[in-house]
């Protein structure tokens, strides 16, 4: 498994701290797939916007169908999350 360094929540400053608050909710928990962008905060914001568009934007697929595809791909790729 690859190891990607990230900025811990308590060390985040400026834009990154704001993104952690925005995407982490009240407990500041950001999913690992988003947190790996912590060394490049603009890419974190772009990733979240892309995901939102893919999962909730206009599509002939329902939200449930999109989630099923995501779960299946994660399973095939042996993603632990």
C-alpha distances in whole Angstrom, upper triangle without the diagonal:
4,7,10,13,15,19,20,23,25,25,25,28,30,29,25,27,29,26,24,28,28,25,24,28,30,27,25,22,20,17,13,14,17,16,14,17,19,19,21,23,25,22,21,24,24,21,23,26,25,23,26,28,26,26,30,32,34,33,35,32,32,30,29,28,26,24,24,23,20,19,19,17,14,15,15,12,10,10,10,13
4,6,10,13,16,18,21,23,22,22,26,27,26,23,25,27,24,22,26,27,23,23,27,29,26,24,21,19,16,13,12,15,14,11,14,16,16,18,20,22,19,18,22,22,19,21,24,23,22,25,27,25,26,29,31,33,33,35,32,32,30,30,29,26,25,25,23,20,20,21,18,16,17,17,13,13,12,12,14
4,6,9,13,14,18,20,19,19,22,25,23,20,22,24,22,20,24,25,22,21,25,27,24,21,19,17,15,11,12,14,12,9,13,13,13,16,18,20,18,17,21,21,19,21,24,23,22,25,27,26,27,30,31,34,34,36,34,34,31,31,31,28,26,27,25,22,22,23,21,18,19,20,16,16,14,13,15
4,6,10,12,15,18,16,16,19,21,20,16,19,21,18,17,21,22,19,19,23,25,22,19,17,15,14,10,10,11,10,6,9,10,10,12,14,17,14,14,18,18,16,18,21,21,20,23,25,24,25,28,29,32,32,35,32,33,30,30,30,27,25,27,25,22,22,24,21,18,21,21,18,17,15,15,15
4,7,9,13,15,13,13,16,19,18,14,16,19,17,16,19,21,19,18,22,23,21,18,16,14,14,11,12,12,9,7,9,8,8,11,13,16,15,14,18,19,17,19,22,22,22,24,27,26,27,29,31,34,34,37,35,35,32,32,33,29,28,29,28,24,25,27,24,21,24,25,21,21,18,17,17
4,6,9,12,10,10,13,15,15,11,13,15,14,12,16,17,15,15,18,20,18,14,13,11,12,9,11,10,7,6,7,5,6,10,11,14,13,12,15,17,15,17,20,20,20,22,25,25,25,27,29,32,33,36,34,33,30,31,32,28,26,29,28,24,25,27,24,22,24,26,22,22,18,18,17
4,6,8,6,6,10,12,12,9,10,13,12,10,14,16,15,14,17,18,16,13,13,12,13,12,13,12,8,8,9,6,7,10,10,14,14,12,15,18,17,17,21,22,21,23,26,26,27,28,30,34,35,38,36,35,32,33,34,30,28,31,30,26,27,30,27,25,27,29,26,25,22,21,20
4,6,5,6,10,13,14,10,10,13,13,10,13,15,14,13,16,16,14,11,11,11,13,12,14,13,9,10,12,9,10,13,13,17,17,15,17,20,19,19,22,24,23,24,27,28,27,29,31,35,36,39,36,35,32,33,34,31,29,31,31,27,27,30,28,25,28,29,26,25,22,20,19
4,5,5,9,12,12,9,7,11,10,7,9,12,12,10,12,13,10,8,8,9,12,12,15,13,10,12,13,10,12,14,13,17,17,14,16,19,18,18,21,23,22,23,26,27,26,28,30,33,35,38,35,34,30,31,33,30,28,31,31,27,27,30,29,26,28,31,28,27,23,22,20
4,6,9,12,14,11,9,12,13,10,11,15,15,13,15,14,12,10,12,13,16,16,19,16,13,15,16,12,14,17,15,19,20,17,19,23,22,21,24,26,26,26,30,31,30,31,33,37,38,41,39,38,34,35,37,34,32,34,34,31,31,34,33,29,32,34,31,30,27,25,23
4,6,10,12,9,8,12,13,11,13,16,16,15,17,17,15,13,14,14,17,16,19,16,13,14,14,11,12,14,14,17,18,16,18,22,21,21,24,26,26,27,30,31,31,32,34,37,39,42,40,39,35,36,38,35,33,35,35,31,32,35,33,30,33,35,31,31,27,26,24
4,7,8,6,5,9,9,8,10,13,13,13,15,16,14,11,13,12,15,15,17,14,11,13,12,8,10,12,10,14,15,13,15,18,18,18,21,23,23,24,26,28,28,29,30,34,36,39,37,36,33,34,36,32,31,33,33,29,30,33,31,29,32,33,30,30,26,25,23
4,6,6,5,8,10,10,11,13,15,15,17,17,17,13,16,15,18,18,20,17,14,16,14,11,11,12,11,14,16,14,15,19,19,19,21,24,24,25,27,29,29,30,31,35,37,40,38,38,34,36,37,34,33,36,35,32,33,36,34,31,35,36,33,33,29,29,27
4,6,5,6,9,10,11,12,14,15,17,18,18,15,17,16,19,20,21,17,15,17,15,12,12,12,10,12,15,14,14,17,19,18,20,22,23,23,26,28,28,29,29,33,35,39,38,37,34,36,37,34,33,36,35,32,33,36,34,32,36,37,34,34,31,30,28
4,5,5,6,9,10,10,12,14,16,17,18,14,16,15,17,18,18,14,13,15,12,10,11,10,7,9,12,10,10,13,15,15,16,19,20,20,22,24,25,25,26,29,32,35,34,33,30,33,34,30,29,33,32,29,31,33,31,30,33,35,32,32,28,28,26
4,5,5,6,9,10,10,11,14,16,15,12,13,11,14,15,15,12,10,12,9,7,9,8,6,9,11,9,10,13,14,13,16,18,18,19,22,23,24,24,26,29,31,34,33,32,29,31,32,29,28,31,30,27,28,31,29,27,30,32,29,29,25,25,23
4,5,5,6,9,10,10,12,13,13,9,12,11,15,16,17,13,11,14,12,9,12,12,9,12,14,12,12,16,16,15,18,20,20,20,23,25,25,25,27,31,33,36,34,33,30,32,33,30,29,32,32,28,29,32,31,28,31,33,31,30,27,26,23
4,5,5,6,9,10,11,12,13,10,13,12,15,17,17,14,13,16,14,11,14,13,10,12,14,11,11,14,15,14,15,19,19,18,21,23,23,23,24,28,30,34,32,31,28,30,32,29,27,31,31,27,29,32,31,29,32,34,31,31,28,27,24
4,5,5,6,8,10,12,13,9,11,9,12,14,14,10,10,13,11,9,12,11,8,9,11,8,7,11,12,10,12,15,15,15,18,20,20,20,22,25,27,31,29,28,25,27,28,25,24,27,27,24,25,28,27,25,28,30,28,28,24,24,21
4,6,5,5,8,10,10,6,8,7,10,12,13,10,8,12,11,9,12,13,10,12,13,10,10,14,13,12,14,17,16,17,20,21,21,21,23,27,29,32,30,29,25,27,28,25,24,27,27,23,24,28,26,24,27,29,27,26,23,22,19
4,6,5,6,7,8,6,9,9,12,15,16,13,12,15,14,13,16,16,13,15,16,13,12,16,16,13,16,19,18,17,21,22,22,22,24,27,29,33,31,29,25,27,29,26,25,28,29,25,26,30,29,26,29,32,29,29,25,24,21
4,6,6,9,11,8,10,9,12,15,15,12,12,16,14,13,17,16,12,13,15,11,10,13,14,11,12,16,15,14,17,19,18,18,20,24,26,29,28,26,23,25,27,24,22,26,26,23,25,28,27,25,28,31,29,29,25,24,21
4,6,9,10,7,8,6,9,12,12,9,10,13,12,12,16,15,12,13,13,10,9,12,11,8,11,14,12,12,15,17,16,16,18,22,24,27,25,24,20,22,24,21,19,23,23,20,21,24,23,21,24,27,25,25,21,21,17
4,7,6,4,4,5,8,11,12,10,10,13,13,13,16,17,14,16,16,12,12,16,14,12,15,17,15,15,19,20,18,19,21,25,27,30,27,25,22,23,25,22,20,24,24,21,21,25,24,22,24,27,25,25,21,20,16
4,6,5,7,8,11,14,16,13,13,17,17,16,20,20,17,19,19,15,15,18,17,14,16,19,17,16,20,21,19,19,22,26,27,30,28,26,22,23,26,23,21,24,26,22,23,27,26,24,26,29,28,27,23,22,19
4,6,8,11,14,17,19,16,16,20,20,18,22,22,19,22,22,18,18,21,21,18,20,23,21,20,23,25,23,23,25,29,31,33,31,29,25,26,29,27,24,27,29,26,26,30,29,27,29,32,31,30,26,24,21
4,5,9,12,14,17,15,14,18,19,17,21,22,19,22,22,18,19,22,21,18,21,23,21,21,24,25,23,24,27,31,32,34,32,30,26,26,29,27,24,27,28,25,25,28,28,25,27,31,29,27,24,22,19
4,6,10,12,14,12,11,15,15,13,17,18,15,18,18,15,15,19,18,15,18,21,19,19,23,24,22,23,25,29,31,33,31,29,25,26,29,26,24,27,27,24,24,28,27,24,27,29,27,26,22,21,18
4,7,9,12,10,9,13,14,13,17,18,16,18,18,14,15,18,16,14,18,20,17,18,21,22,20,22,24,28,29,32,29,27,23,24,26,24,21,24,24,21,21,24,24,21,23,26,24,22,19,17,14
4,6,8,6,6,10,11,10,14,15,13,15,14,11,12,15,13,11,14,16,14,15,18,19,18,19,22,25,26,29,27,25,21,22,24,21,19,22,22,18,19,22,21,18,21,23,21,21,17,16,13
4,5,5,6,9,11,11,15,16,14,16,15,11,13,15,12,11,14,15,13,14,17,17,16,18,21,24,25,27,24,23,20,20,21,19,16,19,19,15,15,18,17,14,17,20,18,17,13,12,9
4,5,5,6,9,10,13,14,14,16,14,11,14,15,12,12,16,16,14,16,19,19,18,20,23,26,26,29,26,25,22,22,23,20,18,20,19,16,16,18,17,14,16,18,16,15,11,10,8
4,6,6,8,10,13,13,13,15,12,9,12,13,9,10,13,13,11,14,16,15,15,18,20,23,23,26,23,23,20,20,21,17,16,18,17,13,14,16,14,12,15,17,14,14,10,11,9
4,6,6,8,11,11,10,11,9,6,9,10,7,7,11,11,10,12,15,15,15,17,19,23,23,26,24,23,20,21,22,19,17,20,19,15,17,19,17,15,19,20,18,18,14,15,12
4,5,5,9,10,9,12,10,7,11,13,10,11,14,15,14,16,19,19,19,21,23,26,27,30,28,27,24,25,26,22,20,23,22,19,19,22,20,17,20,22,19,19,15,15,13
4,5,7,9,10,12,10,8,12,13,11,12,15,15,15,17,20,20,20,22,24,27,28,31,28,28,25,26,26,23,21,24,22,19,20,22,19,17,20,21,18,18,15,15,14
4,6,5,6,8,6,5,9,10,8,10,13,14,14,16,18,19,20,22,23,26,27,30,28,28,25,27,27,23,22,25,23,20,21,24,21,19,22,23,20,21,17,18,16
4,5,5,9,8,7,10,12,11,12,15,16,17,18,21,22,22,24,25,29,30,33,31,31,28,29,30,26,25,28,27,23,24,27,24,22,25,26,23,23,20,20,18
4,6,9,9,9,12,13,13,15,18,18,19,21,23,24,25,27,27,31,32,35,33,34,30,32,32,29,28,30,29,25,27,29,26,24,27,28,25,25,22,22,21
4,6,6,7,9,10,11,13,15,16,17,19,21,21,23,25,25,28,29,33,31,32,29,31,31,27,27,29,28,24,26,28,26,24,27,28,25,26,23,23,22
4,5,5,7,9,10,11,13,14,16,17,19,20,21,22,23,26,28,32,30,30,27,29,30,26,26,29,27,24,26,28,26,24,28,29,26,27,23,24,22
4,5,5,6,9,10,11,12,14,16,17,18,20,21,21,24,26,30,29,29,26,29,29,25,25,28,27,24,26,28,26,25,28,29,26,28,24,25,23
4,5,5,6,9,10,10,12,14,15,16,18,20,20,23,24,27,26,27,24,26,26,23,23,25,24,21,23,25,22,21,25,26,23,24,21,22,20
4,5,5,6,9,10,11,12,14,15,17,18,19,22,23,27,25,25,22,24,25,21,21,24,22,19,21,24,21,20,23,25,22,23,19,20,18
4,5,5,6,9,10,11,12,14,15,16,17,20,22,25,24,24,21,24,25,21,21,24,23,20,22,25,23,22,25,27,24,25,22,23,20
4,6,5,6,9,10,11,12,14,15,15,18,20,23,22,23,20,23,23,19,20,23,21,19,22,24,21,21,24,25,23,25,22,23,21
4,5,5,6,9,10,11,12,14,14,18,19,22,21,21,18,20,21,17,17,20,18,15,18,20,18,17,21,22,19,21,18,19,17
4,5,5,6,9,10,10,12,13,16,18,21,20,19,16,19,19,16,16,19,18,15,18,20,18,17,21,23,21,22,19,20,17
4,5,5,6,9,10,10,10,14,16,19,18,18,16,19,19,16,16,20,19,16,19,22,20,20,23,25,23,25,21,23,20
4,5,5,6,9,10,10,13,14,17,16,17,15,18,17,14,15,18,16,14,17,19,17,17,21,22,20,22,20,22,19
4,5,5,6,8,9,13,13,16,15,15,12,15,15,11,11,15,13,11,14,16,15,15,18,19,18,20,17,19,16
4,6,5,6,7,11,12,16,14,14,11,14,15,12,12,16,15,13,16,19,18,17,21,22,21,23,20,21,18
4,6,5,4,8,10,13,13,13,11,15,15,11,13,16,15,14,17,19,18,19,22,23,22,24,22,24,21
4,6,6,8,8,11,10,11,9,12,12,8,10,13,12,11,14,16,15,16,19,20,19,21,19,21,19
4,6,9,9,11,9,9,6,9,10,6,8,11,11,9,12,15,14,15,18,19,19,21,19,20,17
4,7,8,11,10,9,7,10,11,9,10,14,14,13,16,18,18,19,22,23,23,25,22,24,21
4,6,10,10,10,9,13,13,11,13,16,15,15,18,20,20,21,24,25,25,27,24,26,23
4,7,9,9,10,14,13,12,15,17,16,17,20,21,21,23,25,26,26,29,27,29,26
4,5,7,9,12,10,9,13,15,14,15,18,19,19,21,23,23,24,27,25,28,25
4,7,10,12,10,10,14,14,14,16,18,19,19,22,23,24,25,27,26,29,27
4,7,8,6,6,10,11,10,12,15,15,16,18,20,21,22,24,23,25,23
4,5,5,6,9,10,11,13,14,15,17,18,20,21,23,24,23,25,22
4,5,5,6,9,10,11,12,14,15,16,18,20,21,22,21,22,19
4,5,5,6,9,10,10,12,14,15,16,18,20,21,19,21,18
4,5,5,6,9,10,11,12,14,15,17,18,20,19,21,19
4,5,5,6,9,10,11,12,14,15,17,18,17,19,17
4,5,5,6,9,10,10,12,14,15,16,15,16,14
4,5,5,6,9,10,10,12,14,15,14,16,14
4,6,5,6,9,10,11,12,14,14,16,15
4,5,5,6,9,10,11,12,11,13,11
4,6,5,6,9,10,10,9,11,10
4,5,5,6,9,10,10,12,12
4,5,5,6,8,9,12,12
4,6,5,6,5,8,8
4,5,5,6,8,9
4,5,8,11,12
4,6,9,11
4,6,9
4,6
4
